[in-house]
């Protein structure tokens, strides 16, 4: 996945002269760690949101038992609306926005269908991904939510203990921090970038 993404973005990455920071959530955070580990010159900073890692965290910390049933139903459901509703419920703690998000996501599915096989592949990739277990050699911001119903806060803290960097918490967001509180995430990311890279 990393090599595919890199091959499609290397020209853009190379064209940016200012510090390059990769912001990645959940499974993409695992990919980002792999990317900066194998290609350390591509980015100068990492913002990782709600990501968990095998060996650093237990399986129960990475997928809390309260959402396990929904995760299984997501994998086996062939009904797009039902599946997207389940995904939103697992990721968002703002039910007042779910109806609007659901219709947007169904529209995306009609334009660019996500097959059940690809959902399974992504789930397996996240479960099986192994990472380095030492400090990362670049500035890191780790973002978690204390109200995440999928990944336990202890897992986010363990990730910071291994990789280093700065840890910032949101108190009420779901696992999808970029979904629930995008303005907050943008602001804390901008503040961190300003502190680390604007001298």
N, C-alpha and C positions, 0 to 999 in steps of 0.2 A: 504493500500500500504506500509506503514511504517513497519507494523508487518511482512508482507511478505518479504520485503527486509532485515529486521533485522534477521529473522529466517534463511535466506540464507547466511548471512555474519557474524553472531555472532562469529563463530570460528575464522575467519580471524581477526576480530576486536580485539578479546581477545588475539591473538598471537602477536600483535604489542605492544612493550614496550614504544616506543617514543611517544610524543604527537600525538594524532589522530585528523586530521582535515578533515571535510567533505566539499567537493566542489560540489555545486549543482547549476544547471541553471534552470530558468523559473519555471515550475511546480515542478520540483525536489527541488527547493529552498523552496517551501511551505512544501514539505514533510520533508525536513531537519529541518526546524523550529519545526515542530510537533515532529520529532524524538528527537531532543535535549531537547525539553520541557518535554517529557514523560520519556526519558531515559537519564538523564543528565550526567551519568557516562560513556556513550559510546564514547563521543568525547570531545576534549578540545578546539576546534576552529571550526568556520564556515566561509566558503567563499561562498557567495550567489551572483549569476550572473543573472541580468535582471529579478529578481522575483518581482511580485506584489501581493498585498493582498487585499481581500475584506474587507471593513470597513476602512482600512487605505487609500485606493485610490478609486476614483470613477470608475464606469464602463467605462466611456469615457477615463479616464487616463490609464486604464489597457489594453484596446483594442481601439486604435485610429481608428476613423471613416474611415481613408484612407485605412485601410486593412480589414475592416469589410466585404466587399463584397468578398474578397479573402478567408477569414476565412469561410464564408458560403459555397463557392464553394469547399473548401477543405473537408468540412463535407459531402457534397452530391455527390462528384465525385466518380464514380466507375472505372475511367480510372487511373491506377497507375501512368503512366508517367505524365499525366496532374496534378494529385494531388501532386506528389512529386515536380514538377516544381513550383506549387503555393506555397508550403511550403518553398521551397528554396527562392523564390522571397520575401516572407513575412519576412524571417529571415536573409537574407544576403544582404549586400550593396556592394558586390563585384561581379558584373555580369560577369567579365572575368573568374571567377571560376565556374559559375553555370553549364556549360556543363559537366565538369568533375565530379562535385558533383552529378549531376542528374544521371549519369550512375552508380556511386557507390551506390546511394540510391535505384535505381531500382534493382540492384543486391541484395542488402539487402532484399528488398521486396520479391524477388523471393525465397530467402532462408528462410526468417522468415516473413511471410506475416502479415501486420498490417491491421486488418479489419476496415471497416468504423465504426462498433459498438465500437471498442476499441478507435478509434479516438474521437468519441462522448463521451465516458466515461471519457477520459482524459480531454476533453474540459469542461465537466460538473463539474468534480472534481476541476479543476482550478477556475471555476466561483463560486462554492459553498463553497470552503474551507474557514473556519474561523480560525483565529489565535489569540494568545495572543496579547495584545496591551500594552506591556511594554518592558523595556530594557531586553535584553537577558543576561543570567548569564555566559557568556564566551566571549572570544575575537571574534569579527565579522569583516569580510571584505565584504563590499557591492560594487559590480561592476556594473556600468551601462554605456550605450552609449548615448551621446547627440544626435546621429543621428538614434537612435532606432525608427523604423517606427510603431512599435506595442505598446510598453509601453512608455508613456511619461516620460521624465526626471523628471518632478515634482513628479511623482509617486515613482521613485527610491529615491528621496530626502526625501519624506514623510516616506518611509520605514526606512531610516536611522534615521530620527527624532524619530521614535517610538522604534526601536530595539537598537539604539546606534551603536557604532563601527566606523570603518573608511570607508569613501566613496571615490572610485576612478572612474574617468570617462575615457572612450575612446571617441575620438572626432568624428570618422567616421564610426565605426562598425555598423552593423545591430543588431537586437535583438539577433541573434546567435553569440555572441562575441567569443565563443569557436570555431565557424565555420569560422568566418572572420579573427580573429587575435589570433590564438591559441598560438603562441610564446609569444606575448605580455601578454596574460592572464597568461601563465605559469610563466613568469618573475615577474609580479607584485605579483602573489601569492607567489612565492618563496621569494621575498623580504619581503613581509608582514610576512610570517612564520618565516623568519630569525630574524626579528625585535622582534616578539612577543614570540618566543619559544627558540631561541638559545642564551643562556646567557653565 
